[in-house]
Each structure stands twice: as structure tokens, then as C-alpha cells.
């Protein structure tokens, strides 16, 4: 009985050892590739290198961006990698993970707090009072229930020269949430004394998070929604279903 079990046991040990060797070789190869790229491109912040889903291509993470390169590191592909069989944008989920933000570290005291229902679900919005897409988003946010919205006033003065002054007046209102809602829905600005505002701190925060456009939503799980989104999509994301990884327009190959 012992003799008959010895051969399978030896085979298992051989397979485990072989898997360990392959894993170690792969890790060593990734590390070697990362070192090579850092040597070739010393001014580029390369944070991770790993094999991509395509044989012979490496996925290179550079800060919040992703590209692909061949084993020599000479040729790069910038763009999204698609799985045509599954009709999925494989790079979209990777970018979502890379750009995830620690919601708990957001300085919510610098934001306008709006509570609807029990306020149990939380999200943050970087918004410009003169941004038309931000105004459209406010209509969608108004459809949500049981949510707390933290609005960070982020006037883009290059596009909207009057936005900073409007943001200051809204922040200095006795009821900021009402002042924000009234301006975004009716164009009514509050009148009142000037006060200290967090706008410069918010500008710095947005820069540190890589946020350069409005509106930008940050969900409690740390994922981002760049641009306006429908209440239906926001609800889906608040339910924890994650970012959609199927491309809005998936490239088609001849024969599809």
C-alpha cells in the first residue's frame, strides 16, 4: 500500500517544486525588467512592472498611468488592452484600482456637507459653480436617498473667471448646503460678509489626487467617477458593483 502511494506523492512534490521554480523565475524576470526600464528611463516614475495578458508584453505602471512594452523596453504601447472574446476593457479596471483614493483621509471639514435621508452612504464631489456639467450632476445627486454628499468647491478659474468669487460667497453663507443648492438650481447667490475659505487648500488637494476636471466624484470605496454620471450609475456604484470594465465603444475586428 505504501509503495503504491509513493509514486503519486513524488509526482506532487515534483509539481510543487516546479511551480515554485516557475514562480520565482517569473518574479525575478519582473524585477529584472523593472530594473531595466528604470535604467533606460531614469526620469520616469516607474512603480510596477508585470506580465500582461498578452504573451511577450509587459504592463508598466507609471504613477496613475499604464502602458505596455516589449521585453527590450524600447517599444511602448499607450492605450487600453481589450479582451475581444469577453468584450472587456482590461485596462479600465486596472486604472480604477491604481487611482483609488483613501476616502477616510479626505478633509471633509473643507467640504459642504449635504445629508439626504439617513446619510449612511457617502460620496465626495469636486465641483465648480460655473461648470454646466456640475449643474447637471446636481440634478442627478438630488435623486439619491440615504446619502451624505461632501462638495469640495473647486473653481477652475482658467475656464470660469468668476467661479472663485461665487465659491467664496457660497462658502461664507450661513447655510452652505442651501446656498450651494440654490445657486446650482436657480442661479441665486447669497449676500453676506466675507470669510476665510478652504479653496486654496482644495486646489492643492485636487492636485495631489490627480483631479484636474469637474465634476469628479469619489465614492466611499475610493473609486472615482470622472465627469457627470446618472443617478442610476451612481446608485450602481454605491451598491459596490465596481467600475464598469466593458468599454462604451469597443473596437471591432473584421469578422465580428
C-alpha positions in Angstrom: 0.0 0.0 0.0 2.8 2.4 0.9 4.7 1.5 -2.3 1.7 2.4 -4.5 1.2 5.8 -2.8 4.9 6.7 -3.1 4.9 7.5 -6.8 1.9 9.9 -6.7 3.5 11.6 -3.7 6.8 12.0 -5.5 4.9 13.5 -8.5 3.1 16.0 -6.3 6.4 17.1 -4.8 7.9 17.5 -8.2 5.0 19.6 -9.4 5.1 21.8 -6.4 8.8 22.3 -6.7 8.4 23.1 -10.4 5.7 25.6 -9.7 7.9 27.3 -7.1 10.7 27.5 -9.6 8.5 29.0 -12.3 7.0 31.5 -9.8 10.5 32.5 -8.6 11.7 32.8 -12.2 8.7 35.0 -13.1 9.3 37.2 -10.1 13.0 37.5 -10.9 12.1 38.3 -14.5 9.7 41.0 -13.5 12.2 42.6 -11.2 14.9 42.4 -13.9 12.5 44.1 -16.4 11.6 46.8 -13.9 15.3 47.5 -13.2 16.0 47.6 -17.0 13.2 50.1 -17.6 14.3 52.3 -14.7 17.8 52.4 -16.2 16.5 53.2 -19.7 14.1 55.9 -18.4 15.5 57.4 -15.2 13.3 60.5 -15.3 10.1 58.3 -15.5 8.5 57.2 -12.2 8.0 53.5 -12.8 6.2 52.0 -9.9 5.5 48.4 -11.1 6.1 46.0 -13.9 4.3 42.7 -14.5 3.5 40.4 -17.4 0.3 41.5 -19.3 -2.4 39.2 -20.6 -0.6 39.2 -23.9 2.4 36.9 -24.2 5.6 38.9 -24.7 4.2 42.2 -23.4 4.8 43.7 -20.0 2.3 46.0 -18.2 4.2 49.1 -16.9 2.6 51.2 -14.2 3.8 54.8 -14.1 2.2 56.6 -11.3 -1.5 56.7 -12.2 -1.0 55.6 -15.8 -0.5 52.2 -17.5 1.4 51.3 -20.7 2.8 48.2 -22.3 6.3 47.4 -23.6 8.2 44.6 -25.2 11.0 42.7 -23.4 13.6 45.1 -24.7 11.9 48.1 -23.2 12.4 50.0 -26.4 8.9 49.9 -27.8 5.8 51.2 -25.9 2.1 51.0 -26.5 0.0 53.6 -24.8 -3.7 52.8 -24.7 -6.2 50.2 -23.5 -5.9 46.5 -23.8 -9.2 44.8 -24.8 -10.3 41.2 -24.4 -12.3 40.8 -27.7 -13.8 37.4 -26.6 -15.2 38.8 -23.4 -15.7 42.3 -24.9 -14.0 43.9 -21.9 -11.6 46.8 -21.5 -8.9 45.1 -19.3 -7.1 48.4 -18.7 -10.1 50.2 -17.3 -10.3 48.1 -14.1 -6.5 48.4 -13.7 -6.7 52.1 -13.9 -9.6 52.2 -11.5 -7.6 50.3 -8.9 -4.5 52.5 -9.4 -6.5 55.7 -9.0 -8.3 54.6 -5.8 -8.3 57.2 -3.1 -8.5 56.7 0.7 -11.9 58.3 1.4 -11.2 58.4 5.1 -8.3 60.8 4.6 -10.4 63.4 2.7 -10.6 66.7 4.7 -14.4 66.7 4.8 -14.4 69.8 7.1 -13.3 71.7 4.0 -16.4 70.5 2.1 -20.1 71.5 2.0 -22.0 68.7 3.7 -25.4 67.7 2.3 -27.4 64.9 4.0 -30.3 63.2 2.4 -32.3 60.5 4.3 -30.2 58.7 6.9 -27.0 59.8 5.2 -25.5 56.3 5.6 -23.8 56.2 2.1 -21.1 58.7 1.4 -19.5 60.3 -1.6 -17.4 63.4 -2.4 -17.7 65.7 -5.4 -15.2 68.2 -6.7 -17.4 70.8 -8.3 -17.2 74.3 -10.0 -20.2 76.5 -9.6 -19.9 77.7 -13.2 -19.4 74.2 -14.7 -22.6 73.2 -16.7 -21.8 69.5 -16.2 -21.6 70.1 -12.4 -25.1 71.6 -12.5 -26.4 68.6 -14.4 -24.8 66.3 -11.9 -26.6 68.2 -9.0 -29.9 67.2 -10.5 -28.8 63.5 -10.5 -27.5 63.7 -7.0 -30.8 65.1 -5.8 -32.4 61.8 -6.9 -30.3 59.8 -4.4 -31.6 58.9 -0.9 -29.8 57.9 2.3 -26.6 59.6 1.2 -24.1 62.2 2.5 -22.5 64.3 -0.2 -19.3 66.3 0.6 -18.9 69.0 -2.1 -15.4 70.4 -2.4 -15.5 73.8 -4.1 -13.0 73.6 -7.0 -13.4 76.6 -9.2 -11.4 76.3 -12.4 -10.5 80.0 -12.9 -8.9 79.4 -16.3 -12.2 78.3 -17.7 -14.6 80.3 -15.4 -13.0 83.5 -14.2 -16.0 84.3 -11.9 -16.2 80.9 -10.3 -13.8 81.6 -7.4 -15.7 84.6 -6.2 -19.0 82.7 -6.4 -17.5 79.8 -4.5 -16.3 82.2 -1.7 -19.8 83.7 -1.4 -21.4 80.3 -1.2 -18.8 79.0 1.4 -19.4 82.2 3.6 -23.2 81.7 3.6 -24.8 80.9 7.0 -26.2 77.7 5.4 -23.7 76.5 2.9 -25.7 73.5 1.7 -28.8 75.6 1.0 -26.6 78.3 -0.7 -25.0 75.7 -2.9 -28.3 74.1 -3.9 -30.0 77.5 -4.6 -27.2 78.6 -6.8 -26.8 75.4 -8.8 -30.6 75.1 -9.4 -31.7 78.8 -9.6 -28.6 80.8 -10.0 -29.2 82.6 -6.7 -26.1 83.8 -4.9 -26.1 84.6 -1.2 -25.1 88.0 0.1 -23.1 88.2 3.3 -19.7 89.2 4.8 -16.5 87.7 3.5 -14.8 84.9 5.4 -11.8 82.6 5.3 -12.3 79.8 2.7 -10.6 76.4 2.1 -10.5 77.0 -1.7 -6.7 77.2 -1.9 -6.3 74.0 0.2 -8.8 72.3 -2.1 -6.8 73.3 -5.1 -3.7 71.7 -3.6 -5.7 68.6 -2.6 -7.1 68.2 -6.1 -3.6 68.4 -7.5 -2.2 65.8 -5.1 -5.1 63.4 -6.0 -4.6 63.9 -9.8 -8.0 65.6 -10.1 -7.9 68.3 -12.8 -11.5 68.5 -14.0 -15.0 68.9 -12.7 -17.2 67.3 -11.8 -15.2 64.4 -10.3 -16.9 62.0 -7.8 -15.1 59.9 -5.2 -17.0 57.0 -3.8 -16.6 55.7 -0.3 -14.7 52.7 -1.6 -12.1 55.1 -3.1 -13.0 54.7 -6.7 -13.5 57.7 -9.0 -16.2 58.7 -11.5 -14.7 61.4 -13.7 -17.3 63.6 -15.2 -21.1 63.7 -14.7 -22.9 60.4 -14.1 -26.6 59.5 -13.9 -28.3 58.7 -10.6 -28.7 55.1 -11.9 -25.0 54.7 -12.4 -24.1 56.3 -9.1 -26.6 54.0 -7.3 -25.0 51.0 -9.0 -21.5 52.1 -7.9 -22.7 52.9 -4.4 -24.0 49.3 -4.2 -20.5 48.1 -4.6 -20.7 46.7 -8.1 -17.5 48.4 -9.1 -16.5 50.4 -12.2 -17.8 49.0 -15.5 -14.9 47.5 -17.4 -16.7 47.0 -20.7 -15.8 49.8 -23.0 -18.5 52.3 -24.0 -17.4 51.8 -27.6 -15.4 48.5 -28.0 -13.2 48.3 -31.1 -14.4 45.7 -33.6 -12.2 43.4 -35.7 -13.2 42.2 -39.2 -15.2 39.0 -38.9 -17.1 40.0 -35.7 
